[in-house]
Amino acid sequence: MDRDESPKTWCPSGDAHAPESVVLGVRSGQDGQVVYLADPVPASEALAEVPEGIEPRRVLRFASYCVSDCANRRGGDCTLVERVLHKPAAQEDSRVPRCHLRARCQWWQQTGVAACARCPAVSTRHRADDTLAELVADPATTPEQLDEWIAAAG
């Protein structure tokens, strides 16, 4: 991760191919939760190690700079984290995962601990049958639509 003093924020659901992109964590276990790396690894190095035929976003979470032309951007805010907050928290306890990104994380700056509790469950590449993940990922989805779907799913 860039160590200069620039005011850039980072997206914890970033573009693997952005020049500054780093691996935030690795998907692990049957539940697919992210296990965060203690130190950033340049995405370009990690991508070279992913076996052919494996979609990198299925096994790795990437972080890159937040950009103004992102579909999830509204002014200085990220609407993706607003939708992520509608998902149940991945953590059963109040501890937040250790994360090398936090000091510059857009989600942390925007919502604090609430985003950190859900971050391990976020997938940048989800299963086709995961309707909730599809709704959360869609910039056109409103919080009201998420609430309606969650209520209907029971």
DSSP file with accessible surface (Angstrom, degrees, kcal/mol):
  #  RESIDUE AA STRUCTURE BP1 BP2  ACC     N-H-->O    O-->H-N    N-H-->O    O-->H-N    TCO  KAPPA ALPHA  PHI   PSI    X-CA   Y-CA   Z-CA
    1    1 A M              0   0   44      0, 0.0    20,-0.1     0, 0.0    63,-0.0   0.000 360.0 360.0 360.0 146.0    0.0    0.0    0.0
    2    2 A D        -     0   0   33     18,-0.2    18,-0.0     1,-0.1     0, 0.0  -0.297 360.0-165.4 -65.2 135.0    1.2    3.5   -0.8
    3    3 A R        +     0   0  182      2,-0.0    -1,-0.1    -2,-0.0     0, 0.0   0.260  47.8 113.1-109.6  11.5    2.9    5.0    2.2
    4    4 A D  S    S-     0   0   74      1,-0.1     0, 0.0     0, 0.0     0, 0.0  -0.177  78.8-108.6 -75.8 179.0    3.0    8.7    1.1
    5    5 A E        +     0   0  172      2,-0.0    -1,-0.1     0, 0.0    -2,-0.0   0.163  68.8 135.9 -96.5  20.7    1.0   11.3    2.9
    6    6 A S        -     0   0   28      1,-0.1    -4,-0.0     3,-0.0     0, 0.0  -0.321  62.1-123.5 -69.3 153.1   -1.5   11.9    0.1
    7    7 A P        +     0   0  128      0, 0.0    -1,-0.1     0, 0.0    -2,-0.0   0.267  62.0 137.6 -83.6  15.3   -5.2   12.1    1.2
    8    8 A K        -     0   0   93      1,-0.1     2,-0.3    57,-0.0    57,-0.0  -0.289  43.3-144.7 -62.5 141.5   -6.4    9.3   -1.1
    9    9 A T        -     0   0   20     57,-0.2    57,-2.6    96,-0.0     2,-0.4  -0.754  12.5-131.0-103.0 158.8   -8.8    6.8    0.3
   10   10 A W  E     -Ab  65 105A   0     94,-3.0    96,-2.8    -2,-0.3    97,-0.4  -0.848   5.5-135.7-111.5 145.1   -8.8    3.1   -0.5
   11   11 A C  E >   -A   64   0A  22     53,-3.8    53,-1.3    -2,-0.4     3,-0.7  -0.866   5.5-154.2 -96.9 123.5  -11.6    0.9   -1.6
   12   12 A P  T 3  S+     0   0    2      0, 0.0    -1,-0.1     0, 0.0    12,-0.1   0.430  98.3  49.7 -79.4   5.1  -11.6   -2.5    0.2
   13   13 A S  T 3  S+     0   0   26     51,-0.2    50,-0.2    48,-0.1   110,-0.0  -0.409  94.6 155.4-130.8  52.7  -13.5   -4.0   -2.8
   14   14 A G    <   -     0   0   12     48,-2.2     2,-0.5    -3,-0.7    48,-0.3  -0.051  50.1 -79.8 -86.8-179.5  -11.1   -2.6   -5.4
   15   15 A D    >   -     0   0   93     50,-0.2     3,-1.4     1,-0.1     6,-0.1  -0.677  28.9-151.5 -82.9 118.6   -9.9   -3.2   -8.9
   16   16 A A  T 3  S+     0   0    9     -2,-0.5    -1,-0.1     1,-0.3    31,-0.1   0.734  94.5  51.0 -62.7 -23.0   -7.3   -5.9   -9.0
   17   17 A H  T 3  S+     0   0  146     26,-0.1    -1,-0.3     3,-0.0    47,-0.0   0.401  77.1 116.3-103.0   5.3   -5.7   -4.4  -12.1
   18   18 A A  S X  S-     0   0   18     -3,-1.4     3,-1.5     1,-0.1    25,-0.1  -0.443  77.2-116.5 -68.0 145.6   -5.3   -0.8  -10.9
   19   19 A P  T 3  S+     0   0  133      0, 0.0    25,-0.2     0, 0.0    -1,-0.1   0.847 114.0  41.3 -55.7 -34.9   -1.6    0.1  -10.7
   20   20 A E  T 3  S+     0   0   44     22,-0.1   -18,-0.2    23,-0.1    43,-0.1   0.489  86.5 136.5 -90.7  -2.6   -1.6    0.6   -6.9
   21   21 A S    <   -     0   0    5     -3,-1.5    22,-2.5    -6,-0.1    23,-0.4  -0.094  29.7-175.5 -55.4 139.6   -3.8   -2.5   -6.2
   22   22 A V  E     -CD  42  63B   6     41,-2.4    41,-2.6    20,-0.3     2,-0.6  -0.900  33.2-102.1-129.3 160.3   -2.9   -4.7   -3.3
   23   23 A V  E     -CD  41  62B   3     18,-2.9    18,-0.7    -2,-0.3    39,-0.3  -0.754  30.5-174.7 -82.4 123.5   -4.3   -8.0   -2.0
   24   24 A L  E     -     0   0B   1     37,-3.2    13,-1.9    -2,-0.6     2,-0.3   0.843  60.8 -34.9 -84.2 -39.8   -6.4   -7.2    1.1
   25   25 A G  E     -CD  36  61B   0     36,-1.4    36,-2.5    11,-0.3     2,-0.4  -0.974  54.6-102.8-169.4-179.6   -7.1  -10.8    2.0
   26   26 A V  E     -CD  35  60B  57      9,-2.6     9,-2.9    -2,-0.3     2,-0.3  -0.955  32.3-119.0-122.7 136.6   -7.8  -14.4    1.0
   27   27 A R  E     -C   34   0B  38     32,-2.6     2,-0.3    -2,-0.4     7,-0.2  -0.574  43.5-179.7 -72.5 136.1  -11.1  -16.2    0.9
   28   28 A S  E   > +C   33   0B  63      5,-2.4     5,-0.6    -2,-0.3     4,-0.4  -0.977  28.1   6.8-142.5 149.8  -10.9  -19.1    3.3
   29   29 A G  T > 5S-     0   0   60     -2,-0.3     3,-0.9     3,-0.2     0, 0.0   0.060  94.4 -59.4  74.4 177.2  -13.0  -21.9    4.6
   30   30 A Q  T 3 5S+     0   0  213      1,-0.2    -1,-0.2     2,-0.1     0, 0.0   0.809 132.0  55.6 -68.4 -30.3  -16.5  -23.1    3.6
   31   31 A D  T 3 5S-     0   0  114     -3,-0.1    -1,-0.2     1,-0.1    -2,-0.2   0.600 102.3-131.2 -82.2  -7.4  -18.2  -19.8    4.4
   32   32 A G  T < 5 +     0   0   22     -3,-0.9    -3,-0.2    -4,-0.4    -2,-0.1   0.673  45.4 163.8  71.0  17.1  -15.8  -17.9    2.1
   33   33 A Q  E   < -C   28   0B  45     -5,-0.6    -5,-2.4    -6,-0.1     2,-0.4  -0.318  41.9-106.9 -66.1 151.0  -15.0  -15.2    4.7
   34   34 A V  E     -C   27   0B   8     86,-2.0     2,-0.6    -7,-0.2    -7,-0.2  -0.633  22.5-156.2 -81.6 132.7  -11.9  -13.1    4.0
   35   35 A V  E     -C   26   0B  85     -9,-2.9    -9,-2.6    -2,-0.4     2,-0.2  -0.964  25.9-131.2-105.1 118.4   -8.8  -13.7    6.1
   36   36 A Y  E     -C   25   0B  33     -2,-0.6   -11,-0.3   -11,-0.2     2,-0.2  -0.487  11.6-122.4 -78.2 142.1   -6.9  -10.5    6.0
   37   37 A L  E     -     0   0B  47    -13,-1.9    63,-0.6    -2,-0.2    -1,-0.1  -0.520  12.2-134.5 -77.0 146.5   -3.2  -10.4    5.3
   38   38 A A  E    S+     0   0B  83     -2,-0.2    -1,-0.1     1,-0.2    61,-0.0   0.856  92.1  22.7 -69.0 -34.0   -0.9   -8.8    7.9
   39   39 A D  E    S-     0   0B 114     60,-0.0    -1,-0.2   -16,-0.0   -16,-0.1  -0.972  94.4 -98.4-133.8 148.1    0.9   -6.8    5.2
   40   40 A P  E     -     0   0B  26      0, 0.0   -16,-0.1     0, 0.0    -2,-0.0  -0.311  28.9-158.2 -66.4 146.3   -0.1   -5.7    1.7
   41   41 A V  E     -C   23   0B  49    -18,-0.7   -18,-2.9    -4,-0.0     5,-0.1  -0.997  30.4-107.5-121.8 126.9    1.0   -7.8   -1.3
   42   42 A P  E >>  -C   22   0B  53      0, 0.0     4,-1.8     0, 0.0     3,-0.6  -0.314  23.6-133.6 -54.6 133.5    1.0   -6.0   -4.7
   43   43 A A  H 3> S+     0   0    1    -22,-2.5     4,-3.3     1,-0.2     5,-0.3   0.874 103.2  62.6 -58.5 -36.8   -1.8   -7.4   -6.7
   44   44 A S  H 3> S+     0   0   92    -23,-0.4     4,-1.2     1,-0.2    -1,-0.2   0.887 105.9  46.0 -59.6 -36.7    0.4   -7.9   -9.8
   45   45 A E  H <> S+     0   0  119     -3,-0.6     4,-0.6     2,-0.2    -1,-0.2   0.921 115.2  46.0 -70.1 -44.4    2.5  -10.4   -7.8
   46   46 A A  H >X S+     0   0   17     -4,-1.8     3,-1.3     1,-0.2     4,-0.7   0.903 107.8  56.3 -67.1 -40.3   -0.5  -12.3   -6.5
   47   47 A L  H >< S+     0   0   37     -4,-3.3     3,-0.9     1,-0.3    -1,-0.2   0.866 101.2  58.5 -61.2 -33.9   -2.2  -12.4   -9.8
   48   48 A A  H 3< S+     0   0   78     -4,-1.2    -1,-0.3    -5,-0.3    -2,-0.2   0.737 105.8  50.6 -67.4 -20.5    0.8  -14.1  -11.3
   49   49 A E  H << S+     0   0  156     -3,-1.3    -1,-0.2    -4,-0.6    -2,-0.2   0.545  82.6 103.9 -95.0  -9.5    0.4  -16.9   -8.8
   50   50 A V  S << S-     0   0   26     -3,-0.9     3,-0.1    -4,-0.7     4,-0.1  -0.609  80.5-113.0 -76.2 126.1   -3.3  -17.6   -9.3
   51   51 A P    >   -     0   0   88      0, 0.0     3,-1.8     0, 0.0    -1,-0.1  -0.244  37.5 -93.5 -60.0 145.5   -3.6  -20.9  -11.4
   52   52 A E  T 3  S+     0   0  197      1,-0.2     3,-0.1    -3,-0.0    -3,-0.0  -0.277 112.6  31.8 -57.1 140.3   -5.0  -20.5  -14.9
   53   53 A G  T 3  S+     0   0   80      1,-0.3     2,-0.5    -3,-0.1    -1,-0.2   0.322  93.1 109.5  92.2  -9.1   -8.7  -21.1  -15.0
   54   54 A I  S <  S-     0   0   82     -3,-1.8    -1,-0.3    -4,-0.1     3,-0.1  -0.892  70.6-130.6-101.9 124.9   -9.3  -19.6  -11.5
   55   55 A E    >>  -     0   0   67     -2,-0.5     3,-2.0     1,-0.2     4,-0.6  -0.641  17.0-144.1 -70.8 115.4  -11.1  -16.3  -11.3
   56   56 A P  H >> S+     0   0   29      0, 0.0     4,-2.3     0, 0.0     3,-1.3   0.855  96.0  60.0 -54.5 -35.7   -8.8  -14.3   -9.0
   57   57 A R  H 34 S+     0   0   89      1,-0.3    68,-0.5     2,-0.2    67,-0.4   0.671  95.1  64.5 -71.4 -12.1  -11.7  -12.4   -7.4
   58   58 A R  H <4 S+     0   0  106     -3,-2.0    -1,-0.3     1,-0.1     3,-0.1   0.779 118.9  22.3 -75.6 -26.1  -13.2  -15.7   -6.2
   59   59 A V  H << S+     0   0   56     -3,-1.3   -32,-2.6    -4,-0.6     2,-0.3   0.593 122.4  49.2-116.7 -16.4  -10.2  -16.4   -3.9
   60   60 A L  E  <  -D   26   0B  19     -4,-2.3     2,-0.5   -34,-0.2   -34,-0.2  -0.935  61.4-145.3-127.6 149.8   -8.6  -12.9   -3.3
   61   61 A R  E     -D   25   0B   0    -36,-2.5   -37,-3.2    -2,-0.3   -36,-1.4  -0.956  23.4-157.9-110.9 133.5  -10.0   -9.5   -2.1
   62   62 A F  E     -D   23   0B   0     -2,-0.5   -48,-2.2   -48,-0.3     2,-0.4  -0.781   8.1-157.2-112.2 152.8   -8.3   -6.5   -3.6
   63   63 A A  E     +D   22   0B   0    -41,-2.6   -41,-2.4    -2,-0.3     2,-0.3  -0.979  20.8 157.7-126.4 141.0   -8.0   -2.9   -2.5
   64   64 A S  E     -A   11   0A   7    -53,-1.3   -53,-3.8    -2,-0.4   -51,-0.2  -0.925  49.0 -62.5-149.7 173.4   -7.2    0.0   -4.7
   65   65 A Y  E     -A   10   0A  42     -2,-0.3     2,-0.3   -55,-0.3   -55,-0.3  -0.292  51.8-113.7 -60.3 143.9   -7.8    3.8   -4.7
   66   66 A C        -     0   0   30    -57,-2.6     2,-0.4   -52,-0.1   -57,-0.2  -0.603  38.2-154.3 -71.3 138.1  -11.3    5.1   -4.6
   67   67 A V    >   -     0   0   69     -2,-0.3     3,-1.5     1,-0.1     6,-0.1  -0.920  21.1-129.1-122.8 147.5  -11.9    6.9   -7.8
   68   68 A S  T 3  S+     0   0  111     -2,-0.4     7,-0.1     1,-0.3     5,-0.1   0.766 106.3  55.8 -66.7 -25.3  -14.4    9.6   -8.6
   69   69 A D  T 3  S+     0   0  140      3,-0.0    -1,-0.3     2,-0.0     2,-0.1   0.328  76.9 129.0 -93.6  14.5  -15.8    7.8  -11.7
   70   70 A C    X   -     0   0   50     -3,-1.5     3,-1.9     1,-0.1    -4,-0.0  -0.397  65.3-130.3 -66.8 140.0  -16.8    4.7   -9.7
   71   71 A A  T 3  S+     0   0   79      1,-0.3    -1,-0.1    -2,-0.1    -3,-0.0   0.732 109.0  54.7 -62.2 -21.6  -20.4    3.6  -10.3
   72   72 A N  T 3  S+     0   0   29      7,-0.1     7,-3.7     6,-0.0     8,-0.5   0.337  86.9 106.6 -94.5   7.0  -20.7    3.3   -6.5
   73   73 A R  E <   +E   78   0C  69     -3,-1.9     2,-0.4     5,-0.2     5,-0.2  -0.708  38.7 175.8 -93.8 134.8  -19.6    6.9   -5.8
   74   74 A R  E >   -E   77   0C 126      3,-2.7     3,-2.5    -2,-0.4     2,-0.2  -0.900  69.9 -57.0-133.4 100.9  -21.9    9.7   -4.8
   75   75 A G  T 3  S-     0   0   68     -2,-0.4    -1,-0.1     1,-0.3     0, 0.0  -0.423 120.3 -20.3  62.5-125.4  -20.0   12.8   -4.1
   76   76 A G  T 3  S+     0   0   47     -2,-0.2    -1,-0.3    -3,-0.1     2,-0.3   0.390 123.5  89.8 -92.6   3.4  -17.4   11.9   -1.5
   77   77 A D  E <  S-E   74   0C  70     -3,-2.5    -3,-2.7    33,-0.0     2,-0.6  -0.699  70.3-132.0-105.8 156.7  -19.3    8.8   -0.3
   78   78 A C  E  >  -E   73   0C  11     -2,-0.3     4,-0.9    -5,-0.2    -5,-0.2  -0.911  10.8-167.0-103.6 118.5  -19.4    5.2   -1.3
   79   79 A T  H  > S+     0   0   17     -7,-3.7     4,-1.8    -2,-0.6     5,-0.2   0.739  83.3  69.4 -77.9 -20.1  -22.9    3.8   -1.8
   80   80 A L  H  > S+     0   0   15     -8,-0.5     4,-2.9     1,-0.2     5,-0.2   0.942  98.3  48.8 -62.5 -45.6  -21.6    0.3   -1.9
   81   81 A V  H  > S+     0   0    0      1,-0.2     4,-2.0     2,-0.2    -1,-0.2   0.881 106.5  57.7 -64.6 -31.6  -20.8    0.4    1.8
   82   82 A E  H  < S+     0   0   53     -4,-0.9     4,-0.3     1,-0.2    -1,-0.2   0.917 111.3  41.9 -62.7 -39.7  -24.3    1.8    2.5
   83   83 A R  H >< S+     0   0    6     -4,-1.8     3,-1.6     1,-0.2     4,-0.4   0.884 109.6  58.4 -73.7 -37.0  -25.7   -1.3    0.8
   84   84 A V  H >< S+     0   0    1     -4,-2.9     3,-2.0     1,-0.3    -2,-0.2   0.873  95.4  65.2 -59.4 -35.0  -23.2   -3.6    2.5
   85   85 A L  T 3< S+     0   0   49     -4,-2.0    -1,-0.3     1,-0.3    -2,-0.2   0.698  91.4  64.0 -64.5 -15.7  -24.5   -2.4    5.9
   86   86 A H  T <  S+     0   0   55     -3,-1.6    -1,-0.3    -4,-0.3    -2,-0.2   0.666  86.7  88.2 -80.7 -16.2  -27.9   -4.0    5.1
   87   87 A K  S <  S-     0   0   32     -3,-2.0     3,-0.1    -4,-0.4    59,-0.0  -0.521  95.3 -95.1 -77.4 151.1  -26.3   -7.4    5.2
   88   88 A P        -     0   0  100      0, 0.0    -1,-0.1     0, 0.0     2,-0.1  -0.317  51.3 -94.2 -61.9 147.5  -26.0   -9.3    8.5
   89   89 A A        -     0   0   41      1,-0.1    29,-0.2     2,-0.1    26,-0.1  -0.381  23.7-146.6 -64.8 139.0  -22.7   -8.8   10.2
   90   90 A A  S    S+     0   0   29     27,-1.5     2,-0.4    -3,-0.1    28,-0.2   0.777  80.1  76.8 -75.2 -28.0  -20.1  -11.5    9.5
   91   91 A Q        -     0   0   51     26,-1.1    -2,-0.1     1,-0.1    26,-0.0  -0.693  62.0-161.8 -89.6 134.7  -18.6  -11.2   13.0
   92   92 A E  S    S+     0   0  186     -2,-0.4     2,-0.2     2,-0.0    -1,-0.1   0.747  78.0  47.2 -82.1 -26.7  -20.4  -12.7   15.9
   93   93 A D  S    S-     0   0   69      2,-0.2    -2,-0.1    24,-0.1     0, 0.0  -0.486  94.6-103.6-109.1-177.5  -18.5  -10.6   18.4
   94   94 A S  S    S+     0   0  115     -2,-0.2     2,-0.1     2,-0.1    23,-0.0   0.474  81.5 111.1 -88.2  -2.2  -17.7   -7.0   18.6
   95   95 A R        -     0   0  171     22,-0.0    -2,-0.2     1,-0.0    -4,-0.0  -0.480  60.2-140.7 -72.6 143.6  -14.0   -7.3   17.5
   96   96 A V        -     0   0   47     -2,-0.1    21,-0.1     1,-0.1     3,-0.1  -0.795  27.9-101.4-100.2 147.3  -13.1   -5.9   14.1
   97   97 A P        -     0   0   20      0, 0.0     2,-0.2     0, 0.0    -1,-0.1  -0.326  39.1-101.9 -65.3 149.3  -10.6   -7.9   12.0
   98   98 A R        +     0   0  216    -62,-0.1     2,-0.3     2,-0.0   -62,-0.2  -0.542  50.6 177.1 -66.7 137.0   -7.0   -6.7   11.8
   99   99 A C    >   -     0   0   30     -2,-0.2     3,-0.7     1,-0.1     4,-0.3  -0.954  35.3-154.9-152.4 124.3   -6.7   -4.8    8.5
  100  100 A H  T 3  S+     0   0   36    -63,-0.6     3,-0.2    -2,-0.3     4,-0.1   0.637  96.9  58.5 -73.0 -10.6   -3.7   -2.9    7.1
  101  101 A L  T >> S+     0   0    1      1,-0.2     3,-2.2     2,-0.1     4,-0.6   0.714  75.5  95.9 -89.4 -21.7   -6.1   -0.8    5.0
  102  102 A R  G X4 S+     0   0   52     -3,-0.7     3,-1.2     1,-0.3    -1,-0.2   0.784  73.7  61.3 -48.6 -43.7   -8.1    0.7    7.9
  103  103 A A  G 34 S+     0   0   87      1,-0.3    -1,-0.3    -4,-0.3    -2,-0.1   0.812 122.8  23.1 -58.4 -26.6   -6.3    4.0    8.3
  104  104 A R  G <4 S+     0   0   44     -3,-2.2   -94,-3.0    -4,-0.1     2,-0.3   0.224  90.9 131.1-122.3  12.7   -7.1    5.0    4.7
  105  105 A C  B <X  -b   10   0A  10     -3,-1.2     4,-2.5    -4,-0.6     5,-0.2  -0.531  48.8-150.6 -74.2 127.7  -10.2    2.9    4.1
  106  106 A Q  H  > S+     0   0   13    -96,-2.8     4,-2.3    -2,-0.3     5,-0.2   0.907  98.4  52.1 -61.0 -42.3  -13.2    4.7    2.6
  107  107 A W  H  >>S+     0   0    4    -97,-0.4     4,-2.8     2,-0.2     5,-0.7   0.918 111.0  46.7 -64.0 -43.4  -15.6    2.4    4.3
  108  108 A W  H  >5S+     0   0   85      3,-0.2     4,-1.9     2,-0.2    -1,-0.2   0.940 113.9  47.9 -62.8 -46.4  -14.0    2.9    7.7
  109  109 A Q  H  <5S+     0   0  110     -4,-2.5    -2,-0.2     1,-0.2    -1,-0.2   0.864 118.4  41.7 -64.2 -32.7  -13.9    6.6    7.3
  110  110 A Q  H  <5S+     0   0   44     -4,-2.3    -2,-0.2    -5,-0.2    -1,-0.2   0.868 137.8   3.7 -84.0 -37.6  -17.5    6.7    6.1
  111  111 A T  H ><5S-     0   0   43     -4,-2.8     3,-0.8    -5,-0.2    -3,-0.2   0.503  83.1-155.4-132.0  -9.9  -19.2    4.2    8.6
  112  112 A G  T >X< -     0   0   19     -4,-1.9     3,-1.2    -5,-0.7     4,-1.2  -0.316  67.5  -0.7  70.7-144.4  -16.6    3.0   11.1
  113  113 A V  H 3> S+     0   0   78      1,-0.3     4,-2.1     2,-0.2    -1,-0.2   0.782 121.2  69.1 -56.0 -34.3  -16.9   -0.3   12.9
  114  114 A A  H <> S+     0   0   40     -3,-0.8     4,-0.8     1,-0.2    -1,-0.3   0.900 102.9  44.7 -56.1 -41.4  -20.2   -1.3   11.2
  115  115 A A  H X> S+     0   0    1     -3,-1.2     4,-2.0    -8,-0.2     3,-0.8   0.903 109.1  56.5 -69.6 -39.3  -18.5   -1.8    7.9
  116  116 A C  H 3< S+     0   0   13     -4,-1.2    -2,-0.2     1,-0.3    -1,-0.2   0.852 102.4  55.8 -61.8 -35.2  -15.6   -3.7    9.4
  117  117 A A  H 3< S+     0   0   16     -4,-2.1   -27,-1.5     1,-0.2   -26,-1.1   0.783 117.1  35.4 -68.7 -24.4  -17.9   -6.2   10.9
  118  118 A R  H XX S+     0   0   54     -3,-0.8     3,-1.6    -4,-0.8     4,-0.5   0.650  94.3  87.9-101.4 -18.9  -19.4   -6.9    7.4
  119  119 A C  G >< S+     0   0   12     -4,-2.0     3,-1.6     1,-0.3    -2,-0.1   0.854  79.0  61.5 -54.1 -41.0  -16.3   -6.6    5.3
  120  120 A P  G 34 S+     0   0    4      0, 0.0   -86,-2.0     0, 0.0    -1,-0.3   0.785 104.5  50.8 -61.1 -22.1  -15.1  -10.2    5.6
  121  121 A A  G <4 S+     0   0   28     -3,-1.6     2,-0.2   -88,-0.2    -2,-0.2   0.567  84.7 109.5 -90.9  -8.0  -18.3  -11.4    4.0
  122  122 A V    <<  -     0   0   11     -3,-1.6     2,-0.4    -4,-0.5   -88,-0.1  -0.494  49.4-167.4 -74.0 134.2  -18.0   -9.1    1.0
  123  123 A S        -     0   0   36     -2,-0.2     3,-0.2     1,-0.1   -65,-0.1  -0.980  22.5-160.7-122.5 132.9  -17.2  -10.7   -2.3
  124  124 A T  S    S+     0   0   29     -2,-0.4     2,-0.3   -67,-0.4   -66,-0.1   0.580  95.9  35.7 -85.2  -8.8  -16.1   -9.0   -5.4
  125  125 A R  S    S-     0   0  109    -68,-0.5    -1,-0.3   -69,-0.1     2,-0.2  -0.890  84.1-178.8-142.4 106.2  -17.1  -12.1   -7.4
  126  126 A H        -     0   0   47     -2,-0.3     2,-0.1    -3,-0.2   -68,-0.0  -0.634  34.0 -85.9-108.8 166.6  -20.1  -13.9   -6.0
  127  127 A R    >   -     0   0  137     -2,-0.2     3,-1.8     1,-0.1     7,-0.1  -0.356  35.9-121.9 -66.0 147.7  -22.1  -17.0   -6.9
  128  128 A A  T 3  S+     0   0   88      1,-0.3    -1,-0.1    -2,-0.1     6,-0.1   0.789 111.6  55.8 -63.0 -25.8  -24.8  -16.6   -9.5
  129  129 A D  T 3  S+     0   0  114      1,-0.1     2,-1.2     2,-0.0    -1,-0.3   0.367  79.7  99.4 -91.2  10.3  -27.4  -17.9   -7.0
  130  130 A D    <>  +     0   0   42     -3,-1.8     4,-2.1     1,-0.2     5,-0.2  -0.664  44.8 172.3 -98.9  82.6  -26.6  -15.3   -4.4
  131  131 A T  H  > S+     0   0   63     -2,-1.2     4,-2.6     1,-0.2     5,-0.2   0.882  75.2  54.2 -60.8 -41.5  -29.4  -12.8   -5.0
  132  132 A L  H  > S+     0   0   23      1,-0.2     4,-2.7     2,-0.2    -1,-0.2   0.939 108.8  48.7 -61.1 -43.5  -28.6  -10.7   -1.9
  133  133 A A  H  > S+     0   0    9      1,-0.2     4,-2.3     2,-0.2    -1,-0.2   0.900 111.0  51.3 -62.9 -38.8  -24.9  -10.3   -3.0
  134  134 A E  H  X S+     0   0   85     -4,-2.1     4,-1.2     2,-0.2    -1,-0.2   0.920 111.2  47.5 -63.8 -43.2  -26.1   -9.3   -6.5
  135  135 A L  H  < S+     0   0   42     -4,-2.6     3,-0.3     1,-0.2     6,-0.3   0.920 112.0  49.3 -64.1 -43.8  -28.5   -6.7   -5.0
  136  136 A V  H  < S+     0   0    8     -4,-2.7    -1,-0.2     1,-0.2    -2,-0.2   0.902 111.5  49.9 -62.5 -39.4  -25.8   -5.3   -2.8
  137  137 A A  H  < S+     0   0   45     -4,-2.3    -1,-0.2    -5,-0.2    -2,-0.2   0.748  90.3  93.0 -72.8 -22.6  -23.3   -5.1   -5.7
  138  138 A D    ><  -     0   0   76     -4,-1.2     3,-1.9    -3,-0.3    -4,-0.0  -0.607  65.8-152.9 -79.5 115.5  -25.8   -3.3   -7.9
  139  139 A P  T 3  S+     0   0   57      0, 0.0    -1,-0.2     0, 0.0    -4,-0.0   0.752  94.1  61.5 -59.7 -20.0  -25.4    0.5   -7.7
  140  140 A A  T 3  S+     0   0   74      2,-0.1     2,-0.2    -3,-0.0    -5,-0.1   0.651  79.7 105.1 -82.0 -12.7  -29.1    0.9   -8.7
  141  141 A T    <   -     0   0    8     -3,-1.9   -58,-0.0    -6,-0.3     3,-0.0  -0.501  61.7-147.4 -72.4 132.2  -30.3   -1.0   -5.6
  142  142 A T     >  -     0   0   53     -2,-0.2     4,-2.0     1,-0.1     3,-0.2  -0.615  23.8-114.7 -94.3 158.8  -31.9    1.2   -2.9
  143  143 A P  H  > S+     0   0   47      0, 0.0     4,-2.6     0, 0.0     5,-0.2   0.876 118.6  56.8 -57.7 -35.7  -31.7    0.5    0.8
  144  144 A E  H  > S+     0   0  118      1,-0.2     4,-2.5     2,-0.2     5,-0.2   0.906 104.7  50.6 -63.7 -40.8  -35.5    0.1    0.7
  145  145 A Q  H  > S+     0   0   91      2,-0.2     4,-2.4    -3,-0.2    -1,-0.2   0.898 110.5  50.1 -63.6 -39.9  -35.2   -2.7   -1.9
  146  146 A L  H  X S+     0   0    0     -4,-2.0     4,-2.8     2,-0.2     5,-0.2   0.937 110.4  49.4 -63.6 -45.4  -32.6   -4.5    0.2
  147  147 A D  H  X S+     0   0   82     -4,-2.6     4,-2.5     1,-0.2    -2,-0.2   0.914 111.7  49.5 -59.8 -42.5  -34.9   -4.2    3.3
  148  148 A E  H  X S+     0   0  131     -4,-2.5     4,-2.4     2,-0.2    -1,-0.2   0.924 112.4  47.0 -62.9 -43.8  -37.8   -5.6    1.2
  149  149 A W  H  X S+     0   0   91     -4,-2.4     4,-2.3     2,-0.2    -2,-0.2   0.933 113.1  48.4 -65.8 -44.4  -35.8   -8.5   -0.1
  150  150 A I  H  X S+     0   0   58     -4,-2.8     4,-1.0     1,-0.2    -2,-0.2   0.924 112.5  48.9 -62.0 -42.0  -34.4   -9.4    3.3
  151  151 A A  H  < S+     0   0   79     -4,-2.5     3,-0.5    -5,-0.2    -1,-0.2   0.920 113.2  47.1 -64.2 -41.5  -37.9   -9.3    4.8
  152  152 A A  H  < S+     0   0   90     -4,-2.4    -1,-0.2     1,-0.2    -2,-0.2   0.844 107.9  55.5 -69.7 -32.8  -39.3  -11.5    2.1
  153  153 A A  H  <        0   0   63     -4,-2.3    -1,-0.2    -5,-0.2    -2,-0.2   0.688 360.0 360.0 -74.3 -17.8  -36.4  -14.0    2.3
  154  154 A G     <        0   0  103     -4,-1.0    -3,-0.1    -3,-0.5    -2,-0.1   0.763 360.0 360.0  66.8 360.0  -37.3  -14.4    6.0
